[in-house]
Amino acid sequence: MRAFAALERDRGLRIVRNGYLRAAHSEADLAVFERSVEIQRELGVTDAAVLDPAGLARLVPDMRTDDLTGGLFGPSDGYIDGHLYCSLLADWITERGGRILGRTEVQGHECDNGRHRLETSTGVLECDQVVNAAGGWAGEVGELLGAPVALLPERHQALHVRLPRELDYVMPSVMDYIPSSGSIGLYFRDEGPGRLIAGLHTEEAMDVVAPGEASRGQALEFTEQVAQRFAERLPGLADAQLGDVWAGIYPMSPDGRPVVGREPSEESIVTVAGAGGSGLQSSPALGALAADWLVHGEPRAIPGAAVLAPR
């Protein structure tokens, strides 16, 4: 959050601080949330709080709360425009003398005495160190580099919601999901006046596909699943219009943790992969760790991060 706030201040990144709410379905959930508040305070986040059902109803008046035991709310949490974020970082790189090669596919790789030769769709690149941060394609790129990374490219969908009226409050980002339940839960969040974004979340392995196949259809079935859960959780907005479905890749690692570090068999290759659906928000930390490996040969930004290294 400090990194995003600095970009907001210095580079014009827009952060919508609509807050983040996780719903609790049991007393055990609330106990976990209380511990989460303690951890957040230890890390400098002072405004996180556990709410009771009455507090949830005040926060989101259109949400059904009689089946919930409470929730965990972070008022200063929010969302950003991912495309703008990446564009600002690209501009920053070029200002500092770096180059961005857009629409450039890695097609082959050779390494001779620590010197890498990358064949790409726009020519040959030679370099001393390579970072594989290819998102959903990191598995395929890793195979080309001879530095394989176990990756499950999961296809996830989301959709736009057009509300029947503009809300007189800002909808927080709501996650109505029970971790480790094996079920599928609804999430939704603000997307401007009269609009939301919604989708489905689970920690179970979902639709694993080749990364280039993310756009293939199932939009109608997905919309129906979201509509059912949306009407149950937000009965006051049940006549909203759902549509404009899109899909993308969650690059999941088998254990659910990101992989960040040097390749054991070739120390001039650093892998940054497997952040799943949390890659955008964790990217400042993952990038700092990758830079540590490149410059210092070990992670320094986060204590204990060596456990994230490949294999």
Backbone hydrogen bonds, N-H to C=O, Kabsch-Sander energy under -0.5 kcal/mol:
donor,donor_aa,acceptor,acceptor_aa,energy
5,A,1,M,-2.6
6,A,2,R,-2.0
7,L,3,A,-1.9
8,E,4,F,-2.4
9,R,5,A,-2.3
10,D,6,A,-3.0
11,R,7,L,-2.4
12,G,7,L,-0.7
12,G,8,E,-0.6
13,L,7,L,-1.6
15,I,13,L,-0.6
16,V,14,R,-0.5
16,V,79,Y,-2.6
17,R,15,I,-0.8
18,N,16,V,-1.6
19,G,77,D,-2.7
20,Y,74,G,-1.5
21,L,173,S,-3.5
22,R,72,L,-2.5
23,A,175,M,-2.2
24,A,70,G,-2.8
30,L,26,S,-1.6
31,A,27,E,-1.9
32,V,28,A,-1.9
33,F,29,D,-2.3
34,E,30,L,-2.4
35,R,31,A,-1.8
36,S,32,V,-2.1
37,V,33,F,-2.2
38,E,34,E,-1.7
39,I,35,R,-2.3
40,Q,36,S,-2.8
41,R,37,V,-2.3
42,E,38,E,-2.0
43,L,39,I,-1.4
44,G,41,R,-1.4
45,V,40,Q,-3.1
46,T,44,G,-0.8
49,A,73,F,-2.3
51,L,49,A,-0.5
51,L,71,G,-3.0
56,L,52,D,-2.0
57,A,53,P,-2.3
58,R,54,A,-1.9
59,L,55,G,-1.9
60,V,56,L,-2.9
63,M,60,V,-2.1
64,R,233,R,-2.9
68,L,65,T,-1.8
69,T,24,A,-2.2
70,G,24,A,-1.0
71,G,51,L,-1.9
72,L,22,R,-2.3
73,F,49,A,-3.0
73,F,71,G,-0.5
74,G,20,Y,-2.5
77,D,74,G,-1.5
79,Y,16,V,-1.9
81,D,14,R,-0.6
82,G,80,I,-0.8
85,Y,81,D,-2.5
86,C,82,G,-2.4
87,S,83,H,-2.2
88,L,84,L,-2.7
89,L,85,Y,-2.1
90,A,86,C,-2.4
91,D,87,S,-2.4
92,W,88,L,-2.2
93,I,89,L,-2.3
94,T,90,A,-2.3
95,E,91,D,-2.2
96,R,92,W,-1.2
96,R,93,I,-0.5
97,G,94,T,-1.5
98,G,93,I,-2.7
101,L,99,R,-0.5
102,G,100,I,-0.8
104,T,101,L,-0.5
105,E,103,R,-0.5
107,Q,119,E,-3.3
108,G,119,E,-1.6
110,E,117,R,-1.9
112,D,115,R,-2.5
115,R,112,D,-1.6
116,H,114,G,-0.5
116,H,127,C,-2.9
117,R,110,E,-2.9
118,L,125,L,-3.4
119,E,108,G,-2.1
119,E,117,R,-0.6
120,T,118,L,-0.5
120,T,123,G,-2.0
121,S,105,E,-1.8
123,G,120,T,-1.3
125,L,118,L,-2.7
127,C,116,H,-1.9
130,V,268,S,-2.5
132,N,130,V,-0.5
132,N,270,V,-2.8
133,A,131,V,-1.0
137,W,134,A,-2.4
138,A,135,G,-1.8
141,V,137,W,-2.6
142,G,138,A,-2.6
143,E,139,G,-1.7
144,L,140,E,-1.7
145,L,141,V,-2.1
146,G,142,G,-0.8
146,G,143,E,-0.7
147,A,142,G,-2.6
152,L,252,M,-3.6
154,E,152,L,-1.1
154,E,250,Y,-2.7
155,R,207,D,-3.2
156,H,154,E,-0.6
156,H,248,G,-2.8
158,A,246,W,-2.2
159,L,198,A,-2.3
160,H,243,G,-2.2
161,V,196,L,-2.8
162,R,241,Q,-3.2
163,L,161,V,-0.7
163,L,194,G,-2.4
171,M,169,Y,-0.6
173,S,19,G,-2.9
174,V,172,P,-0.7
174,V,188,F,-3.3
175,M,21,L,-2.8
176,D,174,V,-0.6
176,D,186,L,-2.8
177,Y,175,M,-1.0
181,S,178,I,-1.6
185,G,201,H,-3.0
186,L,176,D,-0.9
187,Y,199,G,-2.3
188,F,174,V,-1.8
189,R,197,I,-2.1
190,D,171,M,-1.0
191,E,192,G,-0.7
191,E,195,R,-1.8
195,R,192,G,-2.1
196,L,161,V,-2.1
197,I,189,R,-2.1
198,A,159,L,-2.3
199,G,187,Y,-2.2
200,L,157,Q,-0.6
201,H,185,G,-3.1
207,D,155,R,-0.6
208,V,206,M,-1.2
209,V,153,P,-2.5
213,E,210,A,-2.8
214,A,211,P,-1.0
216,R,213,E,-1.5
222,F,218,Q,-2.2
223,T,219,A,-2.7
224,E,220,L,-2.3
225,Q,221,E,-2.0
226,V,222,F,-2.5
227,A,223,T,-2.8
228,Q,224,E,-2.0
229,R,225,Q,-1.7
230,F,226,V,-3.0
231,A,227,A,-2.4
232,E,228,Q,-1.6
233,R,229,R,-2.3
234,L,230,F,-2.9
236,G,62,D,-1.2
237,L,234,L,-2.2
238,A,235,P,-1.2
240,A,237,L,-1.7
241,Q,162,R,-2.7
242,L,240,A,-0.5
243,G,160,H,-2.2
246,W,158,A,-2.3
248,G,156,H,-2.5
250,Y,154,E,-3.0
252,M,152,L,-2.2
252,M,250,Y,-1.5
253,S,274,G,-0.7
256,G,253,S,-1.4
259,V,273,A,-3.5
260,V,258,P,-0.6
260,V,308,L,-1.9
261,G,271,T,-2.0
263,E,266,E,-0.7
263,E,269,I,-2.8
266,E,263,E,-1.0
269,I,266,E,-1.9
270,V,130,V,-2.9
271,T,261,G,-2.9
272,V,132,N,-2.8
273,A,259,V,-2.5
276,G,251,P,-2.3
278,S,275,A,-2.0
279,G,276,G,-0.8
282,S,278,S,-1.9
283,S,279,G,-0.8
283,S,280,L,-0.7
285,A,282,S,-0.5
286,L,282,S,-2.5
287,G,283,S,-2.8
288,A,284,P,-1.7
289,L,285,A,-2.1
290,A,286,L,-2.3
291,A,287,G,-2.3
292,D,288,A,-2.0
293,W,289,L,-2.2
294,L,290,A,-2.1
295,V,291,A,-2.7
296,H,292,D,-3.1
297,G,292,D,-1.1
297,G,293,W,-0.6
298,E,292,D,-0.8
305,A,302,I,-1.7
307,V,304,G,-1.5
308,L,305,A,-1.9
309,A,306,A,-1.6
